[in-house]
């Protein structure tokens, strides 16, 4: 049993269904109707040492990433982040470690005007759980299920550098010091696409963030919208560092399955394609159009005109 099957089997069916829950399990955030013009968007993520970050990761990077992955979920729904709470389990109290860890947290919360409002501290193996909340206008929510046949699929920036950093850390790939520092920064200090999401939600029909791998998250969106795509892998945006250090095929496999990029996938109707491209260009945001959705309910991969196979869609716990 893998992560998503576990969720469906044991947590989806429940005895209580509240009228104020607009979206429960099944998207990047839950949505709560508090009676105003906006929904409250809520998401929770846990980071465990040795699973979500290498144990030698700096405490500042751990604090940054713990917040960033939650803000990325809020961005995927088009929500503006507002509050976080933190539950942290520590092996022992280390004041220097905590000073750097909270620096990483507060650098990001200050930038996005987010307040830490509470949480819990316990002793044990290092893990951090953050619940983040934000607000999104009721008519601007970006659901995974909102895409339509013929919509264009976009992704921000480049994909696969975090996976390259992990491969280097694990000893699978050798990188120069300069290249390693470049990709390791993307692994340690991901940039949630909060501001981009505020812009594209005026045009987008659906969205999801890239956390488990481009292929896995594109699959989640297509499954929720009951659509498919023929993906020409020449369209997948790869950094110079990635393509200069591994073969094109290996670079694509990292981009498709490694995860930890926290970029934004979003879909746009043909009517709004030019408008969103113009907005992204004016905002100096790098973006790539991956193709158009179709009714096949399948994701078919092609590279240099031939079918392309990967061993797995992306990261899943318990897989």
N, C-alpha and C positions, 0 to 999 in steps of 0.2 A: 504494500500500500504506500503510495506516494502522498506528498503534502496536500495536493488539491483534492484527491480522492478522500483522504482523511477528513478534510473540512466538510465535503459534501455528505459523507456518511454519518458523521457524529455531531456536527454543529449546525447544519443548515435547517433541518426540521426541528422545530421547537414548539412548546405549548403556548407561547405568548406571541401575539402579533399586535403591536401598538399602531394606532392610527397616525401618530406623529413621526413614525419611522418611514421616510420616503424611500430610502435605499438602505438595505441591511447588508448582509454578506453577498459578495459577488462583484464588487467594483473596487476602485482604488481607495475609496472612502465610503463610510456610511453618511447618510444625509438625514438630518432631523429638522422637522418643520416646527419652528418656535412661534409661528403665528404672524411673522412679519413678512417683508418682501424678499427676504433671503433665507436660505437654508444654512444650518450649521453643519459643516463637513468635519468628520472625525476619522482619524486613522491612527493605528498603533503598529509599531515595529520594534522588534528586539534584535540587538546585536550581541553576539556571543564571541568571546575571544577564541581565536583558532578556527572559527567557522566563518564569521562575517568580516574579520580583519585578522591579519597575522599577529601573533602575540607580541612581536617586537614593534608594532605600530606605536607611534608617538601618542601620548594622551591628548594632545591638542587635536590631532587628526581624528582620534576616536570620538571626541566631543563634537567636532564639526560634522563628521559623517553621520553620527546618531541623529542629529537634527536634520541634516540635508535629506536623508532618505525619506523622512516623514514629510518634509516640505515638498518633496518631489511628488508624493502621492496627492497632496492637496492641489498642486499645480495640474496634475492630470485630470482633476475634476473642474478646473477653472476657478478654484477657490483662492481667496486671499488669506494667508496664514495670520493667526491672531494670538494663540496661546499654546503652550506646551506644558506637560507634566512629565517628570522623570522618575522612574524606579531604577535604582542602581544597586547591584550586588558587588561588593568589593572584598577581595581576600583579606585586606588590612587597610588601615588608614595611613595613607602616604600623602603628606601635605603638599609636597612638590608636584606629585602626580595629579592631585586634585586641582591644584592651581592652574596647571596647563590644560587639564580636561575642561574645566569651566571656562577657560579662555576660549577654547575652540567652540564651545556652546554659545557663549555670549557675543562672539564676533559675528556669528550668523544671525542670532536673534536680534541684535542691534540693527543689522543691515536691513532685515525684513520687518522691523517693528513688531516683534513677537515677544510676549512676556512669559517667563517661567512662573507658573502659578501653584506648583506643589509637586508632590510625588512621594517616594519612599526610599529608604536606605536600609540595606541588610548586609550581612557578612556571608561570604561564600565565593565560589568561582566567578570571575569577572563577567558580568553581562549588564547591558543597558537596555531598558525598555522605555520608549518615549511614546506618549499619546499627544498628537497635535490636532488642533482644531482651527478652523477658519470659517469664513463666510463666503457664500456665492449666491448671486442673484438667481431667483428661481427660473428665470428664462435664459440663463447663461450657463447652466450646468453642462459639462462635457461627460456624458456617459460613454462607456465602452460600446454600448448597444445602439448608439445613435447613427452609425454609418449607413450609407445607402449604396445600392448598386451603382457603379460608375463613378463614385467618389474617388478623388485622388488621395494617395497616402504620402504624407511628408514625415521626415524625421529631422531633428535639429543636430547641427554640428557633426562630429565624427563618432564612429562606433568601434569598440574593440581595444582601446588603449588600456583600460583597466584590466582586461583579460591578459594583455601582453605583460603588464606589470606583475600580475600574479604568476604567470608562467616563468618570468625571470626570477621572482622570489623563490619559487619552487625548484629552481635549477634546471628547468626544461629548455630555456632559451638564454643565451648570453647576450647582454646588451652593453654598449659603452656606458660609462658613468653618466654622460650627458643625456643619452636617450633614456636610461633607466630613471633618472630623476624626473624627466619630463612626463613619462607615463605613470610613475609612482605618485606623482602629485595628483593626477586625475583619479587614481584609485583612492588616495587618502582624503582628498578635498574635492569631492564631486560638487558640481554647481547645479542645484535644482533649477529647473526652467520656469520659475515662478513668474517672472516678468514677461517672458515669451507667451506663457499661457494666458495672461491677462489680455494680450494683444490678439492672439489667434482665436480666443473664444468668441470673438465677434463674427468669425467666419466658419469655424470648425463645426463638424457634425459629431465627432467622437474623438476621444484621446485616451492615451495610456502612457505611463512612463516606462523607460527601458531599464528594468532592474534585474530581471532573470535572464536576459539575452534578447537580442532583436527578434529572433525567430519565435521564442516562447511568448513574448509579449504581443507580437503581431498576431500570433495564434489566439491569444486571449481576446483581442479586439475582434478578430474575424469570427470567432466562435460566438461571442456575445451578439454580434450583428448578423449572424447567419450568412456570412459572405466568404469569399476567398480571393486570392490574388495570384497571378503569375509573376513571380519576382525575378527580374533579371539582376543577377548579383553584381553586374558591372555598375549598377546604380547605387550600391551600398557605399556610403561615404567612409573612407578609410584615411587615417592620418599618414603623413609622410614617414613618420617614425615607424609605424606599423608595417607599411609596405616595403620599407628599406631594410627591415630586419628579418622578415620571414617571406616565404613564397606567397603569391597571391591567394592560392587555395587555403593555406594555413591562416592567413590574415582574415579571410572570409569566415572560416570556421570559428575563429576567436570572436569576430564581430557578431556572428549569428547565435553563439551559444554561451559565451563566457559571462555576460551580465556585468553589473556594477557600473554601467555608463550613466544612468539617470538622465538620459536625454528624453525628449518628448516626441512620441508618435502621435500624429493627428490627421484626421481626414477632412477633406473639403470638397464641396460639390464643384462640378465643372463651372457653374455660374460664378463661384467665388474664387476660383483658382488664381486668376490674375490679381485680384485684390489682395489676397493673402501674400502672394509673392512680392507684390509692391510694398506691402507693409513690412515684411521681413527684410527686404533690401534697404528700406529707409531706416530701419532700426539697426542695421549692420549685424544681423543675425544670420549665421550660416545655416543653410537648409538644403535638403535634397528631396526631390520627388521620387518615390520608390516605384510608383506605378498606379494602376487603377484597380479598384475592387470589382469583383464579378460574382455571379450567383453560384459558383461552383462549390462553395464551402470547403475548398481545398487550398493549401498554400503550396504551389509548385515552384521549385527553385531551378533556375537555369544559369549556367555559366559558360560563356563562349559558345552559345547555341546548344549546349548539351545539358541533360538533366543532372542536377547536383545533389548528392546525398550527404546528410550529416548523421552522426551516430545518435544524437539526442537533440531535442528542441532547445534545451537550456537547463539552468540550474533548478532543481527541486530538492527540498529536504526529504530525507528518507528514501531517495531514489537509489 
